[in-house]
Every structure is written in C-alpha cells, then in structure tokens.
Amino acid sequence: MSEEINPAQSSTEDVQKLWQKARHRAAFKIHLIIFVLVNALFWVIWYFVFRNNEATNEPVMKAVLFLSIAWLIILIGHYVFVYVFGATFVEKELKKLKNQIEKDKKEIERLKTIAEQKKAELLKQSSEENN
C-alpha cells in the first residue's frame, strides 16, 4: 500500500495524492487519541463514582460499555477506510471519471467531424442548386 514517488517524476497530482493520504492518516490518529482519552475518562469516572453505588452501577456501566463498543466500531471503520480501502476506492473512482472524460472528448470530436461533414455536404448541395 505504500506508494513511493520519485521526486524527479512527481507531478502535482502525485503531491496532491500524498497530501490527501497524509491528511486522512493524521485525522485517523487524532481520532484514535481522542477515543483512548475519552474512553479512559469514562471508565475512570465509572470506577470512582458509580462502581460502588448499587443503584447506578449497572446502568452507567452498560452505557459506558455501549458507547465504548459503538465508538470502537466507528474507529475500526475509519481505520479500514484510511489504511485499507480508502485510496483504492478513491483511485478507482478517479480513473472512472478520467475514462468518462476521455470518452466524452472522443464523442465530441466524433460529433464535430460528423457536423463538419454534414455542413460540407449541405454547402455542396446548395452550391450545386445555385448553379
């Protein structure tokens, strides 16, 4: 997954891809740090405030556990998107769009050629009719 780019051959597009990848990875790392700190805080609060209170121990523990697991699932999804599939999906879509643009350009050129041929035929017919 690691892409090595030769600086002598690098283009603006390559630099933009690397910049985008770096931004996504940095965002994931920030997300991971926040996840660890906030969950640690939740569990510390539960341990020191609610653990010995029979009335609130179980519901608060279930809530903290639910939040931790739900957030962990989201964090795993973020990791998979950034490190496993993210670049692949984006690159595939980019290639699709580039191919579509090329097809559209070719179709435009083809239609222009047909239009020029029709115009030439019409001019020829009108000049023949005038003679």
VEXZANU-721002 format. One record per residue: z, x, y of N, C-alpha, C, O in turn; residue number from 1; chain; residue in one letter. Coordinates in nm, 4 decimals. Atoms other than C-alpha are relative to their C-alpha. Last residue first. Example, Ala and Ser with C-alpha at 12.3 -4.5 7.8 and 13.67 -1.06 7.14 Angstrom:
% residues 2
- n.c3; n.c1; n.c2; ca.c3; ca.c1; ca.c2; c.c3; c.c1; c.c2; o.c3; o.c1; o.c2; pos; unit; code
- -0.0060; -0.0820; -0.1190; 0.7140; 1.3670; -0.1060; 0.0730; -0.0770; 0.1090; 0.0899; -0.0261; 0.2198; 2; A; s
- 0.0000; 0.0890; -0.1190; 0.7800; 1.2300; -0.4500; 0.0000; 0.0900; 0.1200; 0.0665; 0.1936; 0.1181; 1; A; a
This chain:
% residues 131
- n.c3; n.c1; n.c2; ca.c3; ca.c1; ca.c2; c.c3; c.c1; c.c2; o.c3; o.c1; o.c2; pos; unit; code
- 0.1351; -0.0587; 0.0036; -6.0484; -2.5583; 2.6627; -0.0970; -0.0951; -0.0531; -0.2154; -0.0632; -0.0635; 131; A; n
- 0.0499; -0.0127; -0.1377; -5.7334; -2.7461; 2.7639; -0.1411; 0.0572; 0.0033; -0.2141; 0.0345; 0.0997; 130; A; n
- 0.0308; 0.1355; -0.0477; -5.6729; -2.8573; 2.4032; -0.0558; 0.0052; 0.1418; -0.1407; -0.0767; 0.1769; 129; A; e
- 0.1206; 0.0460; 0.0701; -5.6988; -2.4975; 2.2805; -0.0422; -0.1383; 0.0494; -0.1612; -0.1664; 0.0641; 128; A; e
- 0.1107; -0.0737; -0.0599; -5.4494; -2.3852; 2.5475; -0.1323; -0.0378; -0.0674; -0.2364; -0.0409; -0.0017; 127; A; s
- 0.0266; 0.0559; -0.1346; -5.2118; -2.6648; 2.4450; -0.1149; 0.0763; 0.0683; -0.1917; 0.0169; 0.1439; 126; A; s
- 0.0597; 0.1329; 0.0110; -5.2399; -2.5732; 2.0789; -0.0356; -0.0557; 0.1368; -0.1418; -0.1150; 0.1557; 125; A; q
- 0.1349; -0.0168; 0.0542; -5.1805; -2.2022; 2.1452; -0.0722; -0.1336; -0.0084; -0.1899; -0.1437; 0.0260; 124; A; k
- 0.0807; -0.0574; -0.1066; -4.8830; -2.2790; 2.3664; -0.1441; 0.0168; -0.0446; -0.2369; -0.0095; 0.0319; 123; A; l
- 0.0218; 0.1046; -0.0998; -4.7421; -2.5094; 2.0993; -0.0863; 0.0496; 0.1151; -0.1748; -0.0218; 0.1622; 122; A; l
- 0.0927; 0.0983; 0.0572; -4.7902; -2.2465; 1.8299; -0.0331; -0.1091; 0.1006; -0.1489; -0.1480; 0.1156; 121; A; e
- 0.1316; -0.0629; 0.0008; -4.6264; -1.9778; 2.0465; -0.1045; -0.0964; -0.0553; -0.2157; -0.1030; -0.0028; 120; A; a
- 0.0447; -0.0055; -0.1395; -4.3316; -2.2086; 2.1151; -0.1396; 0.0600; 0.0085; -0.2246; 0.0104; 0.0823; 119; A; k
- 0.0389; 0.1370; -0.0379; -4.2999; -2.2857; 1.7463; -0.0529; -0.0032; 0.1422; -0.1508; -0.0716; 0.1722; 118; A; k
- 0.1232; 0.0316; 0.0724; -4.2999; -1.9134; 1.6640; -0.0502; -0.1385; 0.0375; -0.1698; -0.1569; 0.0601; 117; A; q
- 0.1083; -0.0763; -0.0643; -4.0444; -1.8431; 1.9368; -0.1338; -0.0277; -0.0673; -0.2364; -0.0389; -0.0004; 116; A; e
- 0.0274; 0.0631; -0.1287; -3.8205; -2.1237; 1.8064; -0.1147; 0.0718; 0.0719; -0.2008; 0.0072; 0.1316; 115; A; a
- 0.0712; 0.1261; 0.0261; -3.8488; -1.9919; 1.4498; -0.0377; -0.0677; 0.1310; -0.1490; -0.1183; 0.1453; 114; A; i
- 0.1340; -0.0357; 0.0477; -3.7545; -1.6424; 1.5658; -0.0827; -0.1245; -0.0252; -0.1994; -0.1308; 0.0135; 113; A; t
- 0.0742; -0.0479; -0.1167; -3.4619; -1.7787; 1.7667; -0.1432; 0.0345; -0.0393; -0.2376; 0.0016; 0.0325; 112; A; k
- 0.0396; 0.1176; -0.0785; -3.3476; -1.9769; 1.4633; -0.0772; 0.0390; 0.1254; -0.1696; -0.0315; 0.1659; 111; A; l
- 0.1017; 0.0726; 0.0763; -3.3490; -1.6648; 1.2463; -0.0506; -0.1214; 0.0785; -0.1709; -0.1470; 0.0837; 110; A; r
- 0.1236; -0.0781; -0.0096; -3.1625; -1.4671; 1.5124; -0.1143; -0.0700; -0.0738; -0.2273; -0.0734; -0.0251; 109; A; e
- 0.0480; 0.0129; -0.1380; -2.9017; -1.7417; 1.5389; -0.1314; 0.0752; 0.0174; -0.2254; 0.0242; 0.0782; 108; A; i
- 0.0566; 0.1350; -0.0123; -2.8671; -1.7530; 1.1601; -0.0555; -0.0235; 0.1401; -0.1611; -0.0851; 0.1553; 107; A; e
- 0.1275; -0.0001; 0.0711; -2.8204; -1.3759; 1.1479; -0.0684; -0.1357; 0.0113; -0.1899; -0.1434; 0.0300; 106; A; k
- 0.0941; -0.0799; -0.0792; -2.5514; -1.3946; 1.4167; -0.1384; 0.0010; -0.0651; -0.2399; -0.0139; 0.0030; 105; A; k
- 0.0383; 0.0792; -0.1170; -2.3773; -1.6792; 1.2333; -0.1012; 0.0746; 0.0864; -0.1968; 0.0151; 0.1360; 104; A; d
- 0.0898; 0.1063; 0.0464; -2.3810; -1.4838; 0.9075; -0.0492; -0.0837; 0.1176; -0.1672; -0.1181; 0.1254; 103; A; k
- 0.1282; -0.0645; 0.0333; -2.2334; -1.1808; 1.0863; -0.1018; -0.1033; -0.0482; -0.2186; -0.0983; -0.0095; 102; A; e
- 0.0637; -0.0361; -0.1277; -1.9628; -1.3982; 1.2439; -0.1356; 0.0636; -0.0259; -0.2331; 0.0323; 0.0424; 101; A; i
- 0.0505; 0.1239; -0.0589; -1.8837; -1.5512; 0.9051; -0.0711; 0.0278; 0.1322; -0.1750; -0.0315; 0.1610; 100; A; q
- 0.1188; 0.0412; 0.0762; -1.8561; -1.2065; 0.7493; -0.0616; -0.1266; 0.0586; -0.1837; -0.1381; 0.0688; 99; A; n
- 0.1074; -0.0929; -0.0355; -1.6189; -1.0944; 1.0269; -0.1291; -0.0366; -0.0725; -0.2369; -0.0339; -0.0130; 98; A; k
- 0.0453; 0.0315; -0.1356; -1.4080; -1.4080; 0.9800; -0.1145; 0.0915; 0.0432; -0.2110; 0.0459; 0.1044; 97; A; l
- 0.0699; 0.1287; 0.0041; -1.3887; -1.3593; 0.6048; -0.0569; -0.0350; 0.1378; -0.1721; -0.0767; 0.1505; 96; A; k
- 0.1313; -0.0241; 0.0608; -1.3026; -0.9903; 0.6506; -0.0811; -0.1282; -0.0066; -0.2013; -0.1268; 0.0197; 95; A; k
- 0.0788; -0.0741; -0.0976; -1.0211; -1.0816; 0.8909; -0.1394; 0.0272; -0.0533; -0.2373; 0.0121; 0.0197; 94; A; l
- 0.0434; 0.0966; -0.1011; -0.8926; -1.3435; 0.6485; -0.0865; 0.0674; 0.1059; -0.1855; 0.0100; 0.1513; 93; A; e
- 0.0980; 0.0891; 0.0621; -0.8862; -1.0880; 0.3681; -0.0529; -0.1013; 0.1014; -0.1733; -0.1263; 0.1082; 92; A; k
- 0.1261; -0.0730; 0.0131; -0.7164; -0.8306; 0.5933; -0.1083; -0.0872; -0.0632; -0.2241; -0.0812; -0.0220; 91; A; e
- 0.0583; -0.0149; -0.1337; -0.4484; -1.0802; 0.6942; -0.1349; 0.0697; -0.0081; -0.2311; 0.0280; 0.0564; 90; A; v
- 0.0464; 0.1304; -0.0469; -0.3809; -1.1814; 0.3352; -0.0695; 0.0113; 0.1351; -0.1757; -0.0471; 0.1564; 89; A; f
- 0.1101; 0.0428; 0.0846; -0.3637; -0.8220; 0.2113; -0.0575; -0.1324; 0.0497; -0.1790; -0.1465; 0.0629; 88; A; t
- 0.1207; -0.0725; -0.0414; -0.1550; -0.7051; 0.5040; -0.1206; -0.0475; -0.0798; -0.2308; -0.0597; -0.0264; 87; A; a
- 0.0373; 0.0206; -0.1394; 0.1071; -0.9706; 0.4426; -0.1304; 0.0650; 0.0404; -0.2206; -0.0024; 0.0901; 86; A; g
- 0.1222; 0.0778; -0.0172; 0.1144; -0.9700; 0.0629; -0.0525; -0.0057; 0.1427; -0.1706; -0.0340; 0.1628; 85; A; f
- 0.0806; 0.0213; 0.1198; 0.3659; -0.7077; -0.0444; -0.1332; -0.0653; 0.0320; -0.2386; -0.0082; 0.0044; 84; A; v
- 0.0248; -0.1190; 0.0805; 0.5563; -0.5434; 0.2415; -0.0949; -0.0216; -0.1179; -0.1553; 0.0747; -0.1652; 83; A; y
- 0.0207; -0.1252; -0.0747; 0.5625; -0.7942; 0.5259; -0.0455; 0.1142; -0.0889; -0.1386; 0.1865; -0.0535; 82; A; v
- 0.1095; 0.0121; -0.0962; 0.5115; -1.1250; 0.3444; -0.0301; 0.1337; 0.0665; -0.1467; 0.1706; 0.0808; 81; A; f
- 0.1252; 0.0121; 0.0763; 0.7257; -1.0264; 0.0467; -0.1179; -0.0082; 0.0953; -0.2204; 0.0561; 0.0727; 80; A; v
- 0.0314; -0.1299; 0.0604; 1.0055; -0.9072; 0.2759; -0.1357; -0.0049; -0.0718; -0.2202; 0.0826; -0.0529; 79; A; y
- 0.0407; -0.0874; -0.1102; 0.9969; -1.2281; 0.4821; -0.0397; 0.1376; -0.0540; -0.1412; 0.1939; -0.0128; 78; A; h
- 0.1342; 0.0417; -0.0402; 1.0081; -1.4343; 0.1646; -0.0551; 0.0866; 0.1118; -0.1725; 0.1234; 0.1108; 77; A; g
- 0.0891; -0.0481; 0.1066; 1.3072; -1.2319; 0.0439; -0.1442; -0.0380; 0.0314; -0.2355; 0.0421; 0.0117; 76; A; i
- 0.0136; -0.1449; -0.0177; 1.4773; -1.2947; 0.3791; -0.0925; 0.0608; -0.1060; -0.1730; 0.1486; -0.0752; 75; A; l
- 0.0893; -0.0189; -0.1152; 1.4128; -1.6700; 0.3515; -0.0255; 0.1490; 0.0226; -0.1383; 0.1891; 0.0512; 74; A; i
- 0.1333; 0.0429; 0.0451; 1.5671; -1.6713; 0.0037; -0.1025; 0.0192; 0.1123; -0.2135; 0.0667; 0.0884; 73; A; i
- 0.0510; -0.1056; 0.0873; 1.8622; -1.4690; 0.1336; -0.1400; -0.0344; -0.0502; -0.2268; 0.0527; -0.0571; 72; A; l
- 0.0484; -0.1062; -0.0881; 1.9085; -1.7203; 0.4176; -0.0566; 0.1157; -0.0822; -0.1552; 0.1774; -0.0420; 71; A; w
- 0.1199; 0.0494; -0.0690; 1.9332; -2.0052; 0.1684; -0.0606; 0.1096; 0.0872; -0.1819; 0.1303; 0.0866; 70; A; a
- 0.1102; 0.0064; 0.0968; 2.1727; -1.8072; -0.0530; -0.1290; -0.0461; 0.0673; -0.2357; 0.0102; 0.0426; 69; A; i
- 0.0353; -0.1357; 0.0442; 2.4017; -1.7057; 0.2333; -0.1196; -0.0029; -0.0943; -0.2115; 0.0779; -0.0807; 68; A; s
- 0.0682; -0.0704; -0.1097; 2.3972; -2.0506; 0.3926; -0.0461; 0.1392; -0.0428; -0.1572; 0.1815; -0.0107; 67; A; l
- 0.1311; 0.0635; -0.0195; 2.4797; -2.2191; 0.0601; -0.0787; 0.0725; 0.1095; -0.1962; 0.1044; 0.0910; 66; A; f
- 0.0837; -0.0388; 0.1131; 2.7607; -1.9710; -0.0110; -0.1410; -0.0575; 0.0140; -0.2396; 0.0126; -0.0089; 65; A; l
- 0.0339; -0.1418; -0.0212; 2.9069; -2.0200; 0.3355; -0.0917; 0.0486; -0.1111; -0.1882; 0.1206; -0.0852; 64; A; v
- 0.0896; -0.0068; -0.1160; 2.8932; -2.3983; 0.2941; -0.0455; 0.1438; 0.0251; -0.1638; 0.1689; 0.0484; 63; A; a
- 0.1308; 0.0530; 0.0409; 3.0385; -2.3846; -0.0572; -0.1010; 0.0086; 0.1144; -0.2177; 0.0410; 0.0927; 62; A; k
- 0.0613; -0.0998; 0.0877; 3.3212; -2.1562; 0.0625; -0.1387; -0.0469; -0.0450; -0.2326; 0.0327; -0.0491; 61; A; m
- 0.0457; -0.1100; -0.0855; 3.3910; -2.3923; 0.3524; -0.0673; 0.1069; -0.0851; -0.1702; 0.1620; -0.0462; 60; A; v
- 0.1184; 0.0390; -0.0789; 3.4037; -2.6944; 0.1209; -0.0545; 0.1127; 0.0877; -0.1760; 0.1266; 0.1018; 59; A; p
- 0.1204; 0.0282; 0.0780; 3.6252; -2.5152; -0.1373; -0.1194; -0.0438; 0.0855; -0.2286; 0.0100; 0.0672; 58; A; e
- 0.0524; -0.1142; 0.0753; 3.8818; -2.3539; 0.0900; -0.1337; -0.0317; -0.0663; -0.2333; 0.0362; -0.0412; 57; A; n
- 0.1279; -0.0469; -0.0549; 3.9294; -2.6364; 0.3409; -0.0648; 0.1112; -0.0811; -0.1805; 0.1449; -0.0561; 56; A; t
- 0.0823; 0.1109; -0.0498; 4.2037; -2.8498; 0.1864; -0.1377; 0.0468; 0.0447; -0.2357; -0.0261; 0.0291; 55; A; a
- 0.0569; 0.0784; 0.1099; 4.3554; -2.5742; -0.0284; -0.0945; -0.1095; 0.0490; -0.1905; -0.1430; -0.0203; 54; A; e
- -0.0196; 0.1398; -0.0370; 4.4052; -2.3361; 0.2661; -0.0700; -0.0871; -0.1043; -0.1929; -0.0881; -0.1117; 53; A; n
- -0.1321; 0.0449; 0.0444; 4.4470; -1.9852; 0.1224; 0.0288; -0.1451; 0.0365; 0.1343; -0.1972; 0.0003; 52; A; n
- -0.0209; -0.0225; 0.1429; 4.0763; -1.8945; 0.1393; 0.1321; -0.0578; -0.0497; 0.1367; -0.1136; -0.1593; 51; A; r
- 0.0090; 0.1211; 0.0813; 4.0100; -2.0563; 0.4797; 0.0392; 0.0182; -0.1473; 0.0640; -0.0813; -0.2154; 50; A; f
- -0.0393; 0.1247; -0.0647; 4.1048; -1.8054; 0.7492; 0.0100; -0.1157; -0.0990; 0.1060; -0.1925; -0.0935; 49; A; v
- -0.1259; -0.0093; -0.0731; 4.1079; -1.4533; 0.6047; 0.0470; -0.1322; 0.0587; 0.1662; -0.1478; 0.0852; 48; A; f
- -0.1068; -0.0666; 0.0749; 3.8520; -1.4881; 0.3272; 0.1324; -0.0049; 0.0752; 0.2360; -0.0359; 0.0163; 47; A; y
- -0.0447; 0.0854; 0.1116; 3.6308; -1.7460; 0.4979; 0.1210; 0.0622; -0.0698; 0.2186; -0.0069; -0.0991; 46; A; w
- -0.0686; 0.1166; -0.0582; 3.6192; -1.5443; 0.8190; 0.0512; -0.0910; -0.1113; 0.1653; -0.1371; -0.1072; 45; A; i
- -0.1293; -0.0493; -0.0496; 3.5382; -1.2276; 0.6225; 0.0796; -0.1152; 0.0606; 0.1999; -0.1270; 0.0373; 44; A; v
- -0.0883; -0.0175; 0.1147; 3.2662; -1.4143; 0.4299; 0.1366; 0.0534; 0.0413; 0.2372; 0.0177; -0.0202; 43; A; w
- -0.0310; 0.1294; 0.0631; 3.1013; -1.5479; 0.7447; 0.1023; 0.0178; -0.1125; 0.2014; -0.0549; -0.1200; 42; A; f
- -0.0918; 0.0706; -0.0893; 3.1256; -1.2075; 0.9199; 0.0409; -0.1350; -0.0595; 0.1590; -0.1699; -0.0577; 41; A; l
- -0.1290; -0.0691; 0.0139; 2.9667; -1.0307; 0.6227; 0.1054; -0.0696; 0.0861; 0.2189; -0.0896; 0.0426; 40; A; a
- -0.0590; 0.0437; 0.1266; 2.6931; -1.2943; 0.6277; 0.1338; 0.0682; -0.0257; 0.2265; 0.0055; -0.0770; 39; A; n
- -0.0442; 0.1382; -0.0135; 2.6312; -1.2335; 0.9980; 0.0634; -0.0496; -0.1298; 0.1665; -0.1168; -0.1265; 38; A; v
- -0.1139; 0.0111; -0.0919; 2.6207; -0.8548; 0.9618; 0.0541; -0.1429; 0.0072; 0.1751; -0.1636; -0.0013; 37; A; l
- -0.1174; -0.0670; 0.0562; 2.4023; -0.8454; 0.6499; 0.1217; -0.0188; 0.0902; 0.2301; -0.0517; 0.0421; 36; A; v
- -0.0436; 0.0709; 0.1209; 2.1526; -1.1041; 0.7755; 0.1290; 0.0608; -0.0543; 0.2247; -0.0115; -0.0821; 35; A; f
- -0.0676; 0.1210; -0.0475; 2.1347; -0.9432; 1.1216; 0.0537; -0.0800; -0.1186; 0.1653; -0.1318; -0.1134; 34; A; i
- -0.1271; -0.0422; -0.0616; 2.0548; -0.6068; 0.9613; 0.0797; -0.1212; 0.0473; 0.2005; -0.1290; 0.0248; 33; A; i
- -0.0906; -0.0433; 0.1071; 1.7895; -0.7626; 0.7350; 0.1369; 0.0390; 0.0559; 0.2399; 0.0013; -0.0001; 32; A; l
- -0.0411; 0.1206; 0.0714; 1.6225; -0.9478; 1.0254; 0.1012; 0.0356; -0.1087; 0.2016; -0.0339; -0.1244; 31; A; h
- -0.0952; 0.0656; -0.0908; 1.6139; -0.6234; 1.2271; 0.0548; -0.1259; -0.0669; 0.1749; -0.1520; -0.0609; 30; A; i
- -0.1221; -0.0807; 0.0043; 1.4511; -0.4507; 0.9288; 0.1077; -0.0571; 0.0915; 0.2259; -0.0557; 0.0570; 29; A; k
- -0.0701; 0.0253; 0.1255; 1.1989; -0.7344; 0.8971; 0.1316; 0.0773; -0.0057; 0.2336; 0.0227; -0.0479; 28; A; f
- -0.0583; 0.1341; -0.0080; 1.1094; -0.7132; 1.2654; 0.0750; -0.0344; -0.1278; 0.1821; -0.0949; -0.1226; 27; A; a
- -0.1182; -0.0112; -0.0861; 1.0592; -0.3368; 1.2333; 0.0694; -0.1355; 0.0118; 0.1923; -0.1425; 0.0096; 26; A; a
- -0.1035; -0.0689; 0.0769; 0.8266; -0.3935; 0.9370; 0.1283; 0.0151; 0.0818; 0.2383; -0.0008; 0.0287; 25; A; r
- -0.0491; 0.0904; 0.1040; 0.6247; -0.6541; 1.1246; 0.1133; 0.0652; -0.0798; 0.2125; -0.0002; -0.1122; 24; A; h
- -0.0763; 0.1086; -0.0642; 0.5941; -0.4328; 1.4334; 0.0601; -0.0936; -0.1043; 0.1767; -0.1317; -0.0937; 23; A; r
- -0.1280; -0.0566; -0.0439; 0.4907; -0.1312; 1.2242; 0.0874; -0.1069; 0.0650; 0.2084; -0.1106; 0.0423; 22; A; a
- -0.0801; -0.0226; 0.1207; 0.2205; -0.3339; 1.0488; 0.1380; 0.0539; 0.0379; 0.2390; 0.0114; -0.0182; 21; A; k
- -0.0406; 0.1317; 0.0507; 0.0872; -0.4595; 1.3836; 0.0903; 0.0153; -0.1222; 0.1927; -0.0523; -0.1325; 20; A; q
- -0.0975; 0.0516; -0.0962; 0.0808; -0.1067; 1.5287; 0.0544; -0.1344; -0.0483; 0.1751; -0.1583; -0.0436; 19; A; w
- -0.1250; -0.0744; 0.0205; -0.0922; 0.0252; 1.2175; 0.1106; -0.0513; 0.0921; 0.2258; -0.0639; 0.0506; 18; A; l
- -0.0540; 0.0389; 0.1311; -0.3557; -0.2473; 1.2345; 0.1336; 0.0687; -0.0249; 0.2297; 0.0056; -0.0688; 17; A; k
- -0.0563; 0.1341; -0.0142; -0.4032; -0.1892; 1.6099; 0.0605; -0.0486; -0.1318; 0.1662; -0.1118; -0.1321; 16; A; q
- -0.1251; -0.0142; -0.0748; -0.4484; 0.1839; 1.5530; 0.0669; -0.1355; 0.0154; 0.1888; -0.1461; 0.0026; 15; A; v
- -0.0975; -0.0628; 0.0892; -0.7091; 0.1171; 1.2858; 0.1361; 0.0123; 0.0682; 0.2395; -0.0150; 0.0071; 14; A; d
- -0.0375; 0.1005; 0.0997; -0.8941; -0.1274; 1.5134; 0.1044; 0.0558; -0.0961; 0.1993; -0.0139; -0.1318; 13; A; e
- -0.0947; 0.0895; -0.0650; -0.8921; 0.1242; 1.7988; 0.0492; -0.1049; -0.0984; 0.1661; -0.1434; -0.0953; 12; A; t
- 0.0600; 0.0810; -0.1050; -1.0603; 0.3680; 1.5687; 0.1093; -0.0847; 0.0632; 0.2238; -0.0848; 0.0179; 11; A; s
- -0.0691; 0.1238; -0.0346; -0.9339; 0.6489; 1.3563; -0.0700; -0.0696; 0.1156; -0.1240; -0.0070; 0.2068; 10; A; s
- 0.0855; 0.1142; 0.0291; -1.1829; 0.8999; 1.2197; 0.0631; -0.1319; 0.0432; 0.0041; -0.2380; 0.0223; 9; A; q
- 0.1342; -0.0290; -0.0499; -1.0334; 1.2163; 1.3683; -0.0932; -0.1188; -0.0202; -0.1905; -0.1346; 0.0535; 8; A; a
- 0.0062; 0.0150; -0.1452; -0.6838; 1.0752; 1.3268; -0.1396; 0.0255; 0.0568; -0.1773; -0.0329; 0.1584; 7; A; p
- 0.0352; -0.1298; -0.0548; -0.7451; 1.0314; 0.9516; -0.0125; -0.0154; 0.1517; -0.0944; -0.0945; 0.1983; 6; A; n
- 0.1136; 0.0029; -0.0906; -0.5707; 0.7136; 0.8530; -0.0185; 0.1388; 0.0583; 0.0737; 0.1983; 0.1142; 5; A; i
- 0.0037; -0.1218; -0.0783; -0.3469; 0.6940; 0.5525; -0.1263; -0.0029; 0.0835; -0.2356; -0.0279; 0.0327; 4; A; e
- 0.1334; -0.0363; -0.0458; -0.2736; 0.3462; 0.4301; 0.0111; 0.1280; 0.0809; 0.0907; 0.1374; 0.1743; 3; A; e
- -0.0021; -0.0839; -0.1181; 0.0402; 0.2956; 0.2298; -0.1416; 0.0446; 0.0329; -0.2118; 0.1038; -0.0491; 2; A; s
- 0.0000; 0.0820; -0.1199; 0.0000; 0.0000; 0.0000; 0.0000; 0.0859; 0.1255; -0.0343; 0.0381; 0.2337; 1; A; m
